[in-house]
Amino acid sequence: MTGPVVLAEPEWLARERAHAERMRVWTGPHQERRGRGERHPVLDFLFTYYSHRPGHVERWQPGPGVVLAGPAARRFLDRPAYVETGDGVTLDPAAFTGRRARTAEFVLGLLSATASRAPRLSCFGLHEWAMVYREPADSVRHAQVPLRLGSAGTDTVVESMDIRCGHYDAFRFFTDPARPRNGLAPSRENQAELEQPGCLHANMDLFKWAYKLDPFVPAELVGDCFELAADVRALDMRASPYDLAAYGYPAVRIETAEGRAEYARSQAAFARRSAPLRARLISLCRHLLGDQT
């Protein structure tokens, strides 16, 4: 990019409307459920585990190197890091310092390391099973949803299969008896050494790394990562020990050979789908940090 791109007011207003409409497919029902006091064992995760509020998910922003023309653009001056120029309103490059730069450096290192590895497709989603292993039925995370195989059947599956979860933010929710069964020892310190592009949670987390770069990230990239996370989350829970048929999610029965093959195929498809999004985030971080190599 040799200079800023100037968007005419009708163009960026149309993009703003399109982004909000796209995101309301998820934010609207979530807010309606929350208003009724209803919990959703699959979709709440997108707004509770991840800290980007529905209003922020819907909010459009142009990202770096873009000038918004027209009088309506002046409302962006109410947000941090925007400045007015002779052509319109844009992000202030001088605001990309300190915490923002450190975040971009971390994201760049983590995603570059992840992208350098081949997908590993042999975990079969056992992290969700390890989170309920030997846990009393009324104490599991989604106690309002029955376990497909019951507590004893769930424990048997965990004890009959190898667990090799390399994602720290999944591993940290394992029950105490399940932790020694994991073939890896993920930690925050070795996160960049273990994350790999076949991991469902690593691919869902592209949404987190996108919004962590806010406002120096285009809203459309955040939206693409959110949409990926929503679809990956469905597989994550379909392969879990929970019976989610009442919510419209047929089980991927990873306790069977057929179910494991189905899971691995879907996992591979998500690895392919996540690769260009990871590459876009890597490119954005390099641009923000002034590294165009």
QUIGIMO-V148081 format. One record per run of one state. SS is the DSSP state (H for helix, E for strand, L for the rest). FROM is the first residue (numbers start at 1). LEN is the number of residues. If there is no record, write none. Layout:
ss=[SS | SS]
from=[FROM | FROM]
len=[LEN | LEN]
//
This chain:
ss=[L | E | L | H | L | H | L | H | L | E | L | H | L | E | L | E | L | H | L | H | L | H | L | H | L | E | L | H | L | E | L | H | L | H | L | E | L | H | L | H | L | H | L | E | L | H | L | H | L]
from=[1 | 5 | 8 | 9 | 37 | 45 | 49 | 54 | 59 | 66 | 69 | 71 | 79 | 82 | 85 | 89 | 92 | 93 | 96 | 99 | 116 | 126 | 131 | 137 | 140 | 147 | 148 | 150 | 161 | 163 | 164 | 168 | 172 | 176 | 180 | 182 | 183 | 191 | 195 | 200 | 213 | 219 | 239 | 242 | 243 | 245 | 248 | 257 | 289]
len=[4 | 3 | 1 | 28 | 8 | 4 | 5 | 5 | 7 | 3 | 2 | 8 | 3 | 3 | 4 | 3 | 1 | 3 | 3 | 17 | 10 | 5 | 6 | 3 | 7 | 1 | 2 | 11 | 2 | 1 | 4 | 4 | 4 | 4 | 2 | 1 | 8 | 4 | 5 | 13 | 6 | 20 | 3 | 1 | 2 | 3 | 9 | 32 | 5]
//
